Amino acid sequence: MDAVAAWPQDIVLSRRGLRMGFEIERKFLLRNDRWRKLAARKLTIRQAYLSSNGRNSIRVRIRNDETATLTVK
């Protein structure tokens, strides 16, 4: 795959030519727990997928049992 073609602006998602951002999830392995003392607050997040078919997904995230966000991708 050409590296340039992987950029979000190059991905066309509809026949109308509308473009949408492309999410890339990155994970990093940390060597120790020193980052913990830099954390300003603690946040509990629960997440569930309500629907997912490979191209589209509907996700709900609940933060600290107070607020929820529904994401449609």
C-alpha positions as CSV (number, residue, x, y, z in Angstrom):
1,M,0.0,0.0,0.0
2,D,1.3,3.5,-0.8
3,A,1.9,5.4,2.4
4,V,0.2,8.5,1.0
5,A,-3.0,6.7,0.2
6,A,-3.4,5.8,3.8
7,W,-3.9,9.4,5.0
8,P,-7.5,10.2,6.1
9,Q,-8.1,12.8,3.4
10,D,-7.6,10.2,0.7
11,I,-10.3,7.9,1.9
12,V,-13.6,8.6,0.2
13,L,-16.6,7.0,2.1
14,S,-19.6,7.8,-0.1
15,R,-20.7,8.2,-3.7
16,R,-21.1,11.9,-3.1
17,G,-17.4,12.3,-2.5
18,L,-17.7,13.2,1.2
19,R,-14.6,12.5,3.2
20,M,-14.4,11.4,6.8
21,G,-11.5,11.1,9.2
22,F,-9.9,7.7,9.6
23,E,-9.1,6.6,13.2
24,I,-5.8,5.0,13.9
25,E,-5.4,3.4,17.3
26,R,-1.8,3.3,18.7
27,K,-0.7,1.4,21.8
28,F,2.6,1.8,23.6
29,L,4.3,-0.5,26.1
30,L,5.6,1.5,29.1
31,R,8.7,0.4,31.0
32,N,7.6,1.4,34.5
33,D,4.8,3.1,36.5
34,R,6.5,6.5,36.8
35,W,3.7,8.1,34.6
36,R,1.2,7.5,37.4
37,K,2.5,10.4,39.6
38,L,2.0,12.7,36.6
39,A,-1.7,11.8,36.2
40,A,-4.0,14.7,37.3
41,R,-7.1,12.6,37.9
42,K,-8.6,9.1,37.7
43,L,-11.4,8.4,35.3
44,T,-13.4,5.1,35.0
45,I,-14.6,4.3,31.5
46,R,-16.9,1.5,30.5
47,Q,-17.3,0.8,26.8
48,A,-19.6,-1.4,24.7
49,Y,-20.3,-1.9,21.1
50,L,-24.1,-1.8,20.3
51,S,-23.5,-2.8,16.6
52,S,-20.5,-3.5,14.4
53,N,-20.4,-5.0,10.9
54,G,-16.8,-4.4,9.9
55,R,-17.4,-1.0,8.1
56,N,-19.7,0.7,10.6
57,S,-20.0,0.6,14.4
58,I,-22.1,2.1,17.2
59,R,-20.3,2.4,20.5
60,V,-21.3,3.8,23.9
61,R,-18.8,5.0,26.5
62,I,-19.8,5.7,30.1
63,R,-17.5,7.9,32.1
64,N,-17.6,7.7,35.9
65,D,-21.2,6.5,35.8
66,E,-22.1,10.1,35.1
67,T,-22.0,10.9,31.4
68,A,-22.3,8.8,28.3
69,T,-21.1,9.3,24.7
70,L,-22.6,7.5,21.7
71,T,-20.3,7.3,18.7
72,V,-21.4,6.3,15.2
73,K,-18.6,5.4,12.8
